Amino acid sequence: MSFDLESIVRANILNIKPYSSARDEYTGKEGVFLDANENPFGSVGGGEYNRYPDPYQSEIKHKISKLKHVAVENIFLGNGSDEPIDLMFRVFCEPRIDNVIICPPTYGMYRVSADINDVAIKEVLLQKDYQLDVKGILGAVDEKTKAVFICSPNNPTGNLIENDDIKTILQQFTQGLVFVDEAYIDFTGQESWNQYLDLYPNLVVIQTFSKAWGLAGLRLGMAFASKEIISYFNKVKYPYNIGLATLEVAKNALDNVDQMLDLVDLINQEKIKMLSELEQIESVKNIVPSEANFVLVFLDNATEIYDKLIKDLVIVRDRSRVALCKDSLRITIGTSEENQLFLKAFKKLIS
Ligand SMILES: *Cc1c(COP(=O)(O)O)cnc(C)c1O
């Protein structure tokens, strides 16, 4: 596949000389460290946080590498997966000149990040079955199109995107990046696209610790891509973008993968229970088959029901104003008790 990465990097980034931190200039672990203006005595409030963290998070990346079967040099860690999304714009998209393609209804952050970076968006709606309009996407590409965003399983619909369609985009759109957001991949039995980085130099896969791992409060996201793309992300990121406390918690999590798998099983079981209850409710018109930890449910007057649920202190997400989602609520799968409380309030309101 012919793909010229350098030709799509912004000129100011191409030759940038990144900040060189103390921990870039001396990477050894032994010695008397008087190079980073740290406090040698310790940390106020306890804990040992007086030293700057590894700028490239090598220890954690080795653990992720083993778990995901992706080489360390193909991994980037960010402050949530929002960081690699933003870096994609900052490295590759010239403000007010370039554009990206998104496929609504989808994750709102792609648009926000594009807007912040002053990069134009072309919308190619998903089809009625929430699959990609592949012809529409390829037809929307112009010479300034730098990326196509694909979310699978998609948020807010919950369905997986057909792998053959993703493959077609990867093969046909070779002038820019194909961003595959797999925030919910752990809830599926699906193989990650991160196993195909060698085949597709234009591929960027993102995953997160926020959902299946139960670490949304930590803010840790992963990107997988060619080592060239990763090295541009590393050049542009803040030098110490992941803190020591985050690295400690992530290390613990990665040493307890079985616990994550158990939580995923638990959530998937709760989802089955929730679905069987929702299916019996007459006013529920449609439920999108979900591979994620939420379900999108269609019903009349969804916004009204949403407002009333809030009065009962049950908070779901009203997606009614989103393309192709008129009169829908997105319901996250909670604990058994939480789901029962939701169902009780919901049934009372719509009967
Ligand atoms: C939740 C979510 C993320 C994760 O974002 P973080 O910044 O890692 O918390 C990414 N993409 C999609 C589609 C999501 O729903």
The ligand as a Gaussian input file, in Angstrom:
#p B3LYP/6-31G(d) Opt

LIG

0 1
 C      -15.940000       6.740000      26.467000
 C      -15.377000       6.856000      25.095000
 C      -14.028000       7.105000      24.901000
 C      -13.104000       7.209000      26.070000
 O      -12.674000       8.439000      26.336000
 P      -11.593000       8.622000      27.496000
 O      -11.097000       9.989000      27.183000
 O      -10.536000       7.583000      27.301000
 O      -12.291000       8.483000      28.783000
 C      -13.535000       7.174000      23.611000
 N      -14.338000       6.967000      22.559000
 C      -15.637000       6.697000      22.715000
 C      -16.468000       6.420000      21.541000
 C      -16.201000       6.652000      23.985000
 O      -17.509000       6.412000      24.126000

